[in-house]
Amino acid sequence: MTRISRASVGSGKRVQMFPGIWRTTLCYDDDSMLCHFSLEKGSSIPLHKHDAAQNGYVVKGRVRFLFEFGSFEAGAGDGYLFEGGKMHGSEVLEDCELLECFTPMRPEYK
């Protein structure tokens, strides 16, 4: 059976994850999940880890990504990847929009 999904940021359910951090889950199956994130300047996501790999793209803004042994800054046009099971977090330097694909999908984000 072929499954085709379509979603838009404006029509999806927007969930506040932390103060100033919003997620909209767009499309998913058992193998992958695509999410849109809106992050407000000054907000942050604490260090955490999950089984899924997290492959992302900065649509607009600037963010500092933290990981167990350091950090890096990413801005509009930059891509990034966090392997599954690795500690990571973020500090938002400018209002941001991110697109992130998780593999496998994260059941708690359905």
N, C-alpha and C positions, 0 to 999 in steps of 0.2 A: 504494500500500500504506500503510495506517495503522499507525503504530508507537506503542505505548503502553508506557511503562516505569513501574515502581514500585520504590522502594528505601526503606530506613530506615537511620538513622544506626547503629543497633545491629547491623545485619546486613551493612553494607558493610565493605570492607577499609580499615582505619585505617593511614595512612602518616605516619611522622614526617618532616617536611620540614626542620626545624631543631630544636635543643634547645627543648623546651616548645611546639612548634608541630605540631599533628596535622591531617591532612586526610582526609576521607572523601568520595570522589566518589560522588554519588548517582545522577543520571540525565544522559544526554547523547545528542545526535545531532550531525550535522555542523555545525549552526548554533548550538547553545548547550550549556552544561554547568552543572549545579547541584552545588555542593560545600558541605559542612559543615566548619567549622574549629573546633578547640578550641585555645585559646591560654592558656598559663600566665603568671601575673603575673611580670614581669621578663624575659620572653623578647622576642625581636625578629626582624623580617624585614628584611634589608638592602635598601637602595634597589635596585630592579631595574625592568625593563620587559618587556612582552610585547605581541604583536600584538593579543590579545583585549582588548575592553573588559571592565571588572570592575565589576559592579553588586552592591552588598552591603547587608546588614542586620545590625545588632548585636542578637542575641537576648538576650544578658546580658553584663554586665561593662562595661569601659571600655578604650578603646584610643586611642593617639595615632597618627594617620596622617601620614606624612611624604611630602612631594613635593618636586620640584626647588627650589621657592622658598619653602617654608614648611611648616606643619603645621596640623592641626586635631584636636580630641578628639571622639570619638563614644562614646555610651553606649547602653544598652538602648533600643530603639525608634527609633534613628537609622538612616537609609539614606545611602549614599554611592555615588559613581561615579568610576572612574578611566578616562579614555579610553585606548584602545589606543595603545601606543607611548610612553606618558608614564611618567617615572620616579616610583616610589612605594615606600613601605615602611611599617613600623609598629613601635611600642614598646607593649608590653602593660602597662597600668596596673593592671588587675584581671584575675583569671581571666575569660576571655571565650568566648562561642560566637558564631560568625558564619555566616551563609548568604551564599554568593556565586554569582552567575551570570556565566559568561564567554561572550562572543559574539565571534567564533565559538568553538567549543569548543577546549580546549587538549589536543592529542594526548598530551602528556607526562603528563597527569593521568588518562588512561584506566585 
